[in-house]
Amino acid sequence: AVKGFLPATPDQTWRWATENPTLRFRVSHTAGLRLRVNFALPESSHSALLPITVRYFVNDRLLDAVAYKKAGTLEFRKAVPAEWLKTDADTLARMEISPIYVAEADKQKLSLILSELGLEQDK
């Protein structure tokens, strides 16, 4: 299940995130994994809000909080403790973004553009 995203076309590789974007998925093992997030803070809309703080959670545990001082294409990678994960239950990855851009035209909250969020083998 997914929440905190605006609808996208089937072939679109990114989505606007609203408040607290969250993804739910399963893992086959728990050791040696890291959270991987690729996203963008558009300069035209988000520069005036900087710094923007993103708090990264895995299964409701705070993995890290980063204050981004520049807009553009960004990435986050950090190892997730194995004891935070289970192979027999869903994993929730969530982001909290502050402040959030609010579009003037329709008052839609647009936190960031997300192209990838998930767990990968930590290299």
Secondary structure by P-SEA (a helix, b strand, c coil): cccccccccccccbbbbccbbbbbbccccccbbbbbbbbbcccccccccccbbbbbbccccccbbbbbcccccbbbbbbcccccccccbbbbbbbbbccbbbbcccccccccccccccccccc
